[in-house]
C-alpha cells in the first residue's frame, strides 16, 4: 500500500459568515425539502449549494421524473413534493405520468420555483458554494467550512443536515459508512438529424445501415448516441474516478457522432446539443445510523413508532417502478441519525439502509420525504434546545402531519 504524501497547511483564521439555527448542506430534493421544513418550524435556516441553482439530479442530470408518489394502485406520498407538483402545474411545468400521481417537471421551471419556495418559507440561500468539512467540537457538529469565490469561510449552526447525497459531512465527521457503486449516467441530446434521409437509407441499404449502427453502438459502449449512457464501477466519492468517467463518456459520444456523420446519410449536420453538467448517480455512501432499513422492512410493510414517511414505492434495482404493488411501509427517523455523531442529521439517498433498499431510497420521492423529516426534526431540536437524536418521535410526527406529510 502506497503511503500518502502530505504537506502542512499554514494555520489561519477562518471568518464566520453566518451563525444560524439550521445549516442544510446540498440543494437537491432532500436539501430543498429540509430547508423549507426547518424554516416552517421557525428555525433560522441557511441552504448551501455548490451550483448556481437548486435541484440536484433534477436540474443537473435531467432526472425530471418525480417517481414514488404512489404504491402502484393510487397516490400515497404528500408533503412538499405534492406542493411542488401543484405549484408547477399552475405554471404549465408539470406532466402527470400514467399512474396519475407520479409526475415529470420542467427542469428550468424547477430551478426557479424551488428557490422561490425556500425563500417563501423564510430560509436563506447561498449558491456557488461548496460545503467542504464539518466543524466538530467534542463529537458534535457545530457547522461547516465552505469554499467559494469569497474564499474559505465558516458557517455555525445548532443543527446541520447533510444532504450532499454522498454523506460527505457525516463521513468526514467520523460516521461509519458503506460505499457501494451502481451505474452512473451521462445524458446526451443529439439534434440536427434528418430522420427522413436516415429512414430512406435504412430501406434502400438495410444491411449497410445495420452494420453502421452496430459499429456506432460499439463505439459508444453498446448505446445509441443521443441515448442515456451508463457506466458501472465508478466511485463518485473519488474525484479522479469521476474525471476519468466524464472524459471517457464525452469522448466516446463525440467519436461516435463523427463516425455517423461520415457514413450515415442524414447525420451530416447532426450535433451533440447538450451533455448535462452532472452525472446521474444512483448510489454511493450510506451512513450507519441508529437503525438500518432493510428490504424486509419494505416488503413486510413494517411500521415504526418513529416513522417519518409512509411510502409504497419498491424499486430494488431496475424497473418496473412498483415491483410490488400496494406497499405501505415507514421510513423511521433513526435512519437519519448517524451513529456516534451529534448535531447532525442525514437525508436523501445516503440514509442508513442496505444496498437493495438503497435503490428504492435513491428515488426522488424518498429523498424529498427524508429531507422534509430531517428539516422538521432540526427545527424541533432547535426549539427544544436538544440534540437531534433526542427529538421526541411523537412531537416530530405531529409537526410533519401539520406540514401535510402522510404518515398512515
Order of alpha helices (4+ residues) and beta strands (2+ residues): beta-alpha-beta-alpha-beta-alpha-beta-beta-alpha-beta-beta-beta-beta-alpha-beta-beta-beta-alpha-alpha-beta-alpha-beta-beta-beta-alpha-beta-beta-beta-alpha-alpha-alpha
